[in-house]
Amino acid sequence: MRVSVIRKSIKFTPDSKRVVARYFINGDERTKQMVTRIMMLDDKQVLETLEQTLREFARRHRNISAIFLRHCEKVRDSIEALQIDYEALSLDRKMLIGSYCTMEYAIESAAIFNPSIIEDFDQTGLEAGEKRVIISFRATGEGHISSIVFRRGILDRDNNLQVMKIGHNIDKAEIIHKTFFNKERFLLKLSEMHTQDKYITQIMQDLPEEFEYVVLKNMVNAVLNDPSIREERRTALNEIIWLAKSFYDIEFKHDSDITERVIFPISDSESRGIEDARFVRFTDDDGSSRIMATYTAYNGHTILPKLISTEDFYTFRVMPLHGAGAQNKNLALFPRKIKGKYAMLARIDGVNNYIMYSDRVTQWNTPLLLQEPRYTWEFTQIGNCGSPLWTAEGWLVITHGVGTMRRYCIGASLFDLDDPSKEIGRLTEPLLSPLEDEREGYVPNVVYSCGAIIHNNSLILPYAVSDYSSTYAVVDMVELIDALKKSK
C-alpha cells in the first residue's frame, strides 16, 4: 500500500556567504618566519595593516579583534621560542599576528543537508494549530568538513513552514574542556577504539582512579617528545589525548541568534567533521525535558559516536558514547525512557537496525537485532532516519534503505510501545524515493532525514536531496498508521 506524500516547495540551499573566522596555521617553522616579519614592522605599519584588515573583515564577523587575540594566543609558544616577550607585545601587534593565523571558512558552501526537526522550547505567542520549530542541518564546506547549523521557523495549521530571517554574523562557541576523568571508563573507551594496550599501559597505570587532563597531557607529551618512538606508539598516544579532548562544553553568546550559532569541529576526534546529528526532545521521568542529539565525529580514519545535550541552545555539553553498542554511525535516542531505561537505535554492523537499553545515556552495550533488509529497495542496508516518534499506536520509526545503484529511499516501521523489539508493521514500499529533479547533487539518488516530528496529526519530514540541499514533506498520520498496520 503506497502512502500519499505531499512535498513542500521550500528549499534550503547552500549559502557561500555564511563564513566563520577559523584558526589557521602553516606549521611551526613557517609561523616563526611570519612572526619575524611582523616584528620587523614599526608601530605605524602595524596599525595601518591592522586597520586595513579590520575595514575589510570586521563587518563580516562578530568581534573579530577578540578572535585575532585568541588565535595569537594559540601561537604563543612559537612567538616565545623566538626570544620575544609575549606580554610586552602591544594589542595591535598581537591582533595583527592573530589575523595572519586566521582564515574565513564558508561553512555551507558545498551542501546543507541531512536535517532534523524538533519542537522549540518556546511556544508562546502562536495561533491555534501553529508550532515553533528548530531545524538542524549538516553544513559542509571546503574539504567536506561538516558542522551543525540551525534555522528557526513556525509551522502553521496547514503545515506550511515560515522560516525566520537568518542572522548576518556566525558565532563560534567558547570551549570549556573537561578537566577530570574516571580512569576505568577512560580505559574502556580506549579499548573500544582498539587503541593498542601495549602502548598505553605504562602511562595509564601511573594515573590515579580520578585524574586531571593536564597531568595526562604532560605525561603523554613527555613520551611524544622523544623523536625515536615508533609510529604505532605515537598514534596510540595521540589517540589518548584526542579522546580526553572529546569531552567539552560549548557556550554561545546570548546576543547571537540561533541561525548564527554553528557547532564547528573542535576536538581532534572530529577534525574532519561533525556528521548527521539526530536531535530529539527528551522528556525524563520527572517531566523535565532537554534537547539531545547523537552525531558521528570523524577525524579522517576513526569514527567516534558522540552525544550533545542542551536546555537552551546557548550551552551544549558534548561527550563520547561508550560500550560495545556505541560503534559505527546511525545512533538515535528514544525521546523517553522505556521501563526505566534509556533506549537507543543503532546500526553497529553497517547493515541492520539494532536496539539497546541502558541505565546511563552515555553507556551502550548488548545491542539486539531489530530489523534486517527485507525488500529490494533496502537490500544493501537499513537504518533509522532519526529518533523514534511516540504515537498512541506505537513507536513510529522512519527508516532509510539502500538499494540498487546505491539509491537511498525513506521507509517507515511501527513498534510496540512497551517492547519496541516487537514490530507491528513495516511499509513494503518506500515512503519517499528520489524524484527525477531530486537525483542530482553531491551524492546522486539520495533522500535522507535525521529526524521528524508530528504536528496537526501529520508527519513533518524534513529530508536531504542528494547530499546537497534540503526540503520537507508532509504525510497524513491516519493514512500512515493504517498502512503500517495493514502491512503486517
C-alpha positions in Angstrom: 0.0 0.0 0.0 1.5 3.3 -1.1 1.1 6.2 1.3 0.4 9.7 0.0 3.2 12.2 0.5 2.9 16.0 0.0 6.3 17.5 -0.9 6.5 21.2 0.0 8.2 23.7 -2.3 10.5 25.3 0.3 14.2 24.7 -0.4 17.2 25.1 1.9 20.3 25.6 -0.3 24.0 26.2 0.4 24.9 29.8 1.0 28.6 30.6 0.5 28.2 34.0 2.2 28.0 32.3 5.6 31.6 32.3 6.9 33.4 31.7 10.2 36.8 33.0 11.1 38.8 29.8 11.6 42.2 29.3 13.2 44.8 28.6 10.5 48.5 27.7 10.8 51.1 26.6 8.3 53.3 24.8 10.7 55.6 25.9 13.5 58.6 26.9 11.3 56.5 29.0 8.8 54.7 30.6 11.7 58.0 31.7 13.2 59.1 33.2 9.9 55.8 35.1 9.6 56.1 36.4 13.2 59.7 37.5 12.5 58.5 39.6 9.5 55.8 41.2 11.6 58.2 42.1 14.3 60.3 44.0 11.7 57.3 46.4 11.2 57.2 49.6 13.1 54.2 50.6 15.2 52.7 52.7 12.4 53.0 49.9 9.8 51.4 47.5 12.3 48.5 49.9 12.9 48.0 50.6 9.1 48.0 46.9 8.2 45.6 46.0 11.1 43.2 48.8 10.3 43.0 47.8 6.6 42.3 44.2 7.7 39.6 45.4 10.1 38.0 47.6 7.5 37.7 44.6 5.1 36.6 41.9 7.6 35.1 43.4 10.8 31.5 43.7 9.3 31.7 40.0 8.4 32.3 38.7 11.9 31.2 39.5 15.4 34.1 41.0 17.5 36.9 39.9 15.1 39.5 41.6 17.2 38.8 39.2 20.0 39.2 36.3 17.5 42.6 37.7 16.4 43.8 37.8 20.0 42.6 34.2 20.7 44.4 33.0 17.6 47.6 34.9 18.5 47.5 33.2 21.9 47.4 29.8 20.1 50.9 30.5 18.6 52.3 32.0 21.9 54.9 29.1 22.2 56.2 29.8 18.7 56.5 33.5 19.5 58.3 32.9 22.7 60.6 30.4 21.0 61.9 33.5 19.1 63.0 35.0 22.4 60.1 37.5 22.2 58.5 38.8 25.4 54.8 37.9 24.6 53.4 40.1 27.4 55.3 43.1 26.2 53.7 42.9 22.7 51.1 45.6 22.1 47.5 44.6 21.5 47.7 45.9 17.9 50.7 43.7 17.2 49.1 40.7 18.8 45.9 41.2 16.8 48.0 41.5 13.6 49.8 38.3 14.3 46.4 36.7 15.1 45.0 37.9 11.8 47.7 36.0 9.9 46.6 32.9 11.8 43.0 33.3 10.7 41.1 32.4 7.6 37.5 32.6 6.5 35.7 29.3 6.1 32.4 29.1 4.2 30.6 26.5 6.4 27.9 25.6 3.9 29.4 26.4 0.6 29.1 22.8 -0.6 25.9 21.5 1.0 23.3 21.9 3.6 21.6 18.5 4.2 20.6 15.7 6.5 18.1 17.8 8.5 16.3 17.0 11.8 13.4 19.0 13.3 12.4 19.4 16.9 9.8 21.4 18.8 11.2 24.7 20.2 11.1 25.2 24.0 9.3 28.5 23.4 5.7 28.0 22.1 4.3 31.4 23.3 2.5 33.9 21.1 1.3 31.4 18.5 -2.1 31.0 16.8 -4.1 27.8 17.2 -2.5 25.0 15.1 0.9 26.6 15.0 4.2 25.2 16.3 7.6 26.9 16.6 10.3 24.5 15.5 14.1 24.4 15.2 15.7 22.6 12.2 19.3 21.4 12.4 21.4 20.7 9.3 24.7 19.2 8.4 26.5 22.0 6.7 29.5 21.2 4.5 32.2 23.4 3.2 35.7 23.2 1.6 37.3 19.8 2.2 34.0 18.3 3.0 34.3 19.4 6.7 30.9 19.2 8.3 29.4 21.2 11.1 25.9 21.8 12.6 23.8 24.9 11.8 20.2 25.8 12.7 17.1 27.5 11.4 14.0 28.5 13.3 10.5 28.6 11.9 6.8 28.3 12.5 4.6 25.5 11.1 1.0 26.8 10.6 -2.3 24.9 10.8 -1.8 23.8 7.2 1.7 22.5 7.9 3.3 25.3 5.9 6.7 26.4 7.2 7.5 30.1 7.7 11.3 30.3 8.1 12.7 33.1 10.3 15.2 35.5 8.9 18.8 34.4 9.0 21.3 36.3 11.1 24.3 38.0 9.5 27.3 37.1 11.7 28.1 33.5 12.5 29.1 32.9 16.1 31.6 30.1 17.1 31.2 29.0 20.7 33.6 29.4 23.6 35.0 26.0 24.5 35.3 24.7 28.0 37.1 21.3 28.2 36.5 18.7 30.9 39.4 18.6 33.4 38.8 15.4 35.5 38.3 11.8 34.2 37.4 8.4 35.6 40.2 6.0 34.7 38.1 2.9 34.4 35.7 4.4 31.9 38.5 6.1 30.1 40.3 2.8 29.6 37.1 1.2 28.5 36.6 3.7 25.7 40.3 3.3 24.6 39.6 -0.4 24.3 36.5 0.2 22.2 38.6 2.4 19.9 41.0 -0.5 19.5 43.9 1.6 20.9 46.8 -0.9 21.4 47.2 -1.7 25.1 50.9 -2.2 25.0 51.5 1.4 24.1 49.3 3.0 26.7 49.6 0.7 29.8 52.6 2.4 31.3 51.1 5.8 31.2 47.6 4.8 32.4 48.8 2.6 35.3 50.6 5.5 36.8 47.4 7.6 36.9 45.0 7.7 39.9 41.4 6.4 39.6 40.3 10.1 39.1 42.9 12.0 37.1 43.3 15.5 35.7 43.6 16.2 32.0 46.7 18.4 32.4 48.5 15.5 34.2 47.6 13.1 31.5 48.7 15.6 28.8 52.1 16.2 30.4 52.8 12.5 30.8 51.9 11.8 27.1 53.8 14.8 25.8 56.9 13.7 27.7 56.9 10.5 25.7 55.9 12.1 22.4 58.9 14.5 22.7 61.2 11.5 22.2 61.8 11.5 18.4 62.9 7.8 18.4 59.5 6.4 19.4 57.8 4.1 16.9 54.9 5.5 14.8 52.4 2.9 16.2 53.1 4.1 19.7 52.9 7.8 18.7 49.5 7.1 17.1 48.3 5.3 20.3 49.4 8.2 22.5 47.8 10.8 20.3 44.6 8.8 20.5 44.7 9.1 24.3 44.9 12.9 24.0 42.2 13.3 21.4 39.8 11.1 23.5 40.4 13.3 26.5 39.7 16.4 24.4 36.5 14.9 23.1 34.7 15.9 26.4 33.8 19.6 26.5 31.1 22.2 26.9 30.5 25.0 24.4 28.8 28.3 25.1 27.4 30.8 22.7 26.8 34.5 23.4 23.3 35.4 24.3 23.3 38.3 21.8 23.5 35.7 18.9 20.5 34.5 17.0 20.2 30.7 16.7 20.8 30.9 13.0 24.2 32.5 13.8 25.3 29.6 16.0 27.4 27.0 14.4 28.7 23.8 16.2 32.0 23.6 14.3 34.5 20.7 14.8 36.5 21.4 17.9 38.3 18.3 19.2 40.8 16.2 17.3 38.3 13.3 17.2 36.0 15.4 14.9 38.7 17.3 12.9 37.3 16.0 9.6 33.7 16.7 10.5 30.6 16.5 12.7 28.2 14.3 10.8 24.4 13.6 10.8 23.2 15.0 14.2 19.9 13.4 15.2 18.2 15.8 17.6 15.4 14.8 19.9 13.4 16.5 22.7 13.9 14.0 25.5 11.4 14.0 28.4 12.6 12.4 31.7 10.5 10.5 34.2 10.1 13.7 36.3 8.6 15.6 33.4 11.7 17.7 32.7 12.9 18.0 29.2 16.1 18.7 27.3 17.3 18.6 23.8 19.8 15.8 23.0 21.4 14.6 19.8 23.7 11.8 18.7 26.3 12.5 16.0 29.3 11.0 14.3 32.7 12.5 15.0 35.2 11.8 12.2 38.9 12.5 12.2 39.7 11.1 8.8 40.3 7.5 9.9 38.3 6.9 13.1 34.6 7.2 13.8 33.6 8.2 17.3 29.8 8.4 18.2 29.1 11.3 20.5 26.2 12.8 22.4 25.3 16.5 22.7 22.7 18.0 25.0 21.3 21.4 25.8 18.5 23.1 27.7 18.6 26.5 26.0 20.6 26.2 22.7 23.2 28.5 24.2 25.2 26.0 26.3 25.9 22.5 24.9 27.6 19.5 26.7 29.5 17.1 24.4 30.5 13.6 25.4 31.7 10.4 23.6 29.4 7.4 23.8 30.8 4.2 25.4 30.2 0.5 25.1 30.0 -2.3 22.6 26.9 -0.8 21.0 28.5 2.7 20.6 30.0 1.7 17.3 29.6 2.9 13.7 27.1 5.5 12.7 23.3 5.9 12.9 22.6 6.0 16.6 19.2 7.6 17.5 17.9 8.1 21.1 14.3 7.4 22.0 12.5 10.5 23.3 11.8 9.0 26.7 12.8 6.0 28.9 11.2 2.6 28.4 10.6 0.7 31.7 13.1 3.0 33.5 15.9 2.7 30.9 17.2 4.8 28.1 16.7 3.3 24.7 18.7 3.7 21.5 18.6 2.6 17.9 21.8 1.7 16.2 23.3 0.2 13.1 26.5 -1.3 14.6 27.3 -3.6 11.7 26.5 -1.1 8.9 23.7 -3.3 7.6 21.0 -3.9 10.1 18.9 -2.0 12.7 19.5 -2.7 16.4 18.0 -1.6 19.7 19.8 -1.1 23.0 18.8 -0.2 26.6 20.9 1.4 29.3 20.8 2.9 32.8 23.2 5.6 31.5 22.7 7.7 28.5 26.4 7.5 27.5 26.9 3.8 28.1 25.6 1.3 25.5 26.0 -2.4 25.4 24.2 -5.6 24.3 22.7 -4.4 21.1 19.7 -6.6 19.9 18.9 -7.2 16.3 15.7 -5.3 15.4 15.4 -5.2 11.6 17.2 -6.7 8.6 16.9 -5.7 5.0 13.7 -7.3 3.7 12.7 -5.6 0.5 14.7 -5.0 -2.7 15.0 -1.2 -2.1 16.9 -1.8 1.1 18.9 -5.0 0.4 22.2 -3.1 0.9 21.4 -1.8 4.4 18.6 -0.5 6.6 19.0 2.2 9.3 17.0 4.8 11.1 16.2 8.4 9.9 16.2 9.9 13.3 14.7 9.2 16.8 11.5 7.2 17.1 8.2 9.2 17.4 5.7 8.3 20.0 2.1 7.6 18.8 -0.8 6.0 20.6 -0.5 3.1 18.2 3.2 2.5 18.8 6.7 3.9 18.1 7.0 5.2 14.6 10.5 4.8 13.2 11.4 6.5 10.0 14.0 4.3 8.2 16.3 4.6 5.3 17.1 1.8 2.9 19.8 1.5 0.3 19.1 -0.5 -2.9 20.4 -0.9 -6.5 22.8 1.8 -7.7 23.2 2.8 -4.1 19.9 4.7 -4.2 18.6 5.8 -0.8 14.9 5.7 0.0 12.9 6.5 3.1 10.6 4.0 4.7 8.6 3.6 8.0 8.0 1.0 10.6 5.8 0.7 13.7 6.9 -0.9 17.0 5.2 -1.8 20.3 5.3 1.0 22.9 6.2 -1.2 25.9 8.5 -3.5 24.0 10.0 -1.8 20.9 11.7 -5.0 19.9 8.3 -6.2 18.6 7.5 -4.9 15.1 3.8 -4.1 14.5 4.2 -3.2 10.8 6.6 -2.1 8.1 6.0 -0.4 4.8 6.7 -2.7 1.9 7.3 0.2 -0.4 9.3 3.4 0.2 7.5 6.3 1.8 9.8 8.6 -0.1 12.0 7.9 -3.2 14.2 10.4 -5.1 12.1 12.1 -7.8 13.7 12.9 -11.1 14.5 16.5 -10.1 15.9 15.2 -6.7 18.5 12.9 -8.2 21.3 15.4 -8.9 23.7 16.5 -6.2 26.9 15.9 -4.3 25.8 12.2 -3.9 23.1 11.4 -6.5 20.0 9.4 -6.0 19.6 10.1 -2.2 16.7 11.2 0.0 17.7 11.1 3.7 16.5 12.5 7.0 17.9 12.8 10.6 14.6 13.4 12.4 10.9 14.2 12.0 8.1 15.4 14.3 4.3 15.0 14.4 2.2 18.2 14.1 -1.6 18.6 13.4 -1.8 14.8 13.1 0.7 14.9 10.3 4.2 13.6 9.9 6.5 16.6 9.2 9.5 15.0 7.5 12.5 17.2 6.6 14.8 15.5 4.2 18.0 16.0 2.2 18.2 15.9 -1.6 21.2 14.1 -2.9 23.5 15.4 -0.1 23.2 18.9 -1.4 20.1 20.7 -0.3 17.1 20.1 1.9 13.3 20.4 1.9 10.4 18.7 3.7 7.3 16.6 3.1 4.0 16.1 5.0 2.3 12.7 5.5 -1.2 12.2 7.0 -0.7 10.1 10.2 -4.0 8.3 9.9 -3.1 7.1 6.5 0.4 6.2 7.5 -0.6 4.2 10.7 -3.3 2.4 8.7 -0.8 1.4 6.1 1.7 0.2 8.7 -0.9 -1.9 10.5 -2.1 -3.5 7.2 1.5 -4.2 6.2 1.8 -6.9 8.9 
